[in-house]
């Protein structure tokens, strides 16, 4: 995948890089992964994501207010500022709104095991 990350570094738009990946038979979803972590550790994480308990983050009673603010058209920065004012961690807004908070927090705790080269430097691709 070094080739594709280099294309991004050279200034090509993400869409162009993903199109080139599709032409060459490579999954363009790889570009959504963290380039600083190995591919194998990220694929394991995706396979283990089966246990999702609790309401989706966007429907969680503690956070529904902030997602409604976004839906009404307020900028992300304004919503995060409001969260900070109310003593709520604004990093919550960077999580997947379709999955529960508890499942995403578990995932972050398990992310310590990274073996192999970073995705952007992976010699196999």
Backbone torsions as a table, in degrees:
resi	resn	phi	psi	omega
1	UNK	NA	-0.4	-179.7
2	UNK	-55.8	-42.3	-178.1
3	UNK	-56.7	-43.2	-175.7
4	UNK	-74.1	-36.9	177.4
5	UNK	-69.3	-30.9	176.8
6	UNK	-68.0	-37.9	177.6
7	UNK	-59.8	-42.5	177.7
8	UNK	-63.6	-42.3	-178.7
9	UNK	-63.2	-31.1	179.6
10	UNK	-77.2	-8.3	175.2
11	UNK	106.9	3.1	177.7
12	UNK	-69.2	145.0	178.3
13	UNK	-67.5	152.0	-178.9
14	UNK	-55.9	-40.8	-179.9
15	UNK	-59.5	-39.9	179.5
16	UNK	-67.1	-40.0	179.8
17	UNK	-66.5	-43.4	179.0
18	UNK	-64.8	-35.8	177.5
19	UNK	-64.1	-42.8	178.9
20	UNK	-63.2	-39.2	178.3
21	UNK	-62.9	-42.1	179.2
22	UNK	-63.4	-42.2	177.9
23	UNK	-59.4	-36.1	-176.8
24	UNK	-91.9	7.4	175.7
25	UNK	76.9	23.8	179.4
26	UNK	-107.4	142.3	-179.2
27	UNK	-67.9	115.8	-179.0
28	UNK	-70.5	-12.1	177.7
29	UNK	-66.4	-16.5	178.3
30	UNK	-59.0	-31.9	-177.3
31	UNK	-68.4	-15.5	177.9
32	UNK	-83.6	-10.6	-179.9
33	UNK	-81.2	166.6	179.8
34	UNK	-74.4	117.6	-177.6
35	UNK	-70.7	-13.0	-178.8
36	UNK	-88.8	-5.8	-179.2
37	UNK	-117.1	157.3	-177.4
38	UNK	-71.9	152.7	-180.0
39	UNK	-63.5	-41.8	-176.5
40	UNK	-63.2	-40.1	-179.0
41	UNK	-68.5	-32.8	-179.6
42	UNK	-77.3	-32.7	177.7
43	UNK	-71.5	-37.7	176.4
44	UNK	-60.3	-42.6	-178.6
45	UNK	-61.4	-41.9	-179.3
46	UNK	-66.3	-35.6	179.7
47	UNK	-69.2	-32.2	-177.1
48	UNK	-83.6	-3.1	-174.9
49	UNK	-78.2	19.8	-176.2
50	UNK	-70.5	-30.0	-174.4
51	UNK	-91.4	98.6	179.8
52	UNK	-119.2	105.5	-179.7
53	UNK	-111.6	151.9	179.6
54	UNK	94.3	170.8	-178.6
55	UNK	-74.0	154.1	174.1
56	UNK	-57.7	150.4	-176.4
57	UNK	-55.5	-39.6	-178.6
58	UNK	-67.6	-19.2	178.9
59	UNK	-105.1	0.1	178.9
60	UNK	-66.2	127.7	-176.5
61	UNK	-56.8	-26.6	179.7
62	UNK	-75.7	-22.3	-173.1
63	UNK	-122.8	-4.3	-176.8
64	UNK	-58.7	-34.2	-179.9
65	UNK	-58.5	-42.1	-175.9
66	UNK	-74.2	-35.8	177.1
67	UNK	-70.2	-31.2	176.3
68	UNK	-67.5	-37.6	177.1
69	UNK	-60.0	-42.8	177.6
70	UNK	-63.8	-42.3	-178.7
71	UNK	-63.2	-31.1	179.3
72	UNK	-77.5	-7.4	174.8
73	UNK	106.5	4.0	177.7
74	UNK	-69.3	144.4	178.5
75	UNK	-67.2	152.3	-179.3
76	UNK	-56.1	-39.8	179.9
77	UNK	-60.4	-40.1	179.3
78	UNK	-66.9	-39.9	179.1
79	UNK	-66.2	-43.6	179.3
80	UNK	-65.4	-35.5	176.9
81	UNK	-63.9	-42.9	178.3
82	UNK	-62.3	-39.7	178.7
83	UNK	-62.7	-42.7	179.0
84	UNK	-62.7	-42.1	178.6
85	UNK	-59.8	-35.3	-176.9
86	UNK	-92.3	6.0	176.0
87	UNK	77.6	24.0	179.5
88	UNK	-107.1	140.0	-179.4
89	UNK	-65.9	116.2	-178.7
90	UNK	-70.0	-13.5	178.7
91	UNK	-66.5	-16.4	177.4
92	UNK	-56.9	-33.6	-176.8
93	UNK	-69.8	-14.3	177.8
94	UNK	-85.3	-8.5	-179.3
95	UNK	-82.5	169.0	179.7
96	UNK	-74.0	116.9	-177.8
97	UNK	-70.0	-12.8	-178.9
98	UNK	-88.8	-7.8	-179.1
99	UNK	-117.0	156.7	-177.1
100	UNK	-72.1	154.0	179.4
101	UNK	-62.9	-42.1	-176.9
102	UNK	-62.0	-41.1	-179.1
103	UNK	-68.9	-32.6	-179.8
104	UNK	-76.8	-31.4	177.0
105	UNK	-70.9	-36.9	176.0
106	UNK	-60.9	-42.9	-177.8
107	UNK	-60.9	-41.3	-179.1
108	UNK	-65.8	-35.1	179.7
109	UNK	-69.3	-32.1	-177.4
110	UNK	-83.8	-5.6	-174.2
111	UNK	-74.0	4.9	-176.0
112	UNK	-72.7	-19.6	-174.6
113	UNK	-94.9	92.8	-179.0
114	UNK	-122.8	112.1	177.6
115	UNK	-116.5	145.9	179.3
116	UNK	101.3	171.8	-176.8
117	UNK	-76.2	156.6	174.2
118	UNK	-58.4	149.2	-176.9
119	UNK	-56.0	-38.9	-177.6
120	UNK	-69.0	-18.7	-179.3
121	UNK	-112.5	11.4	-175.2
122	UNK	-66.3	116.4	-177.0
123	UNK	-70.3	-19.4	-179.5
124	UNK	-68.7	-17.0	-177.3
125	UNK	-126.6	NA	NA
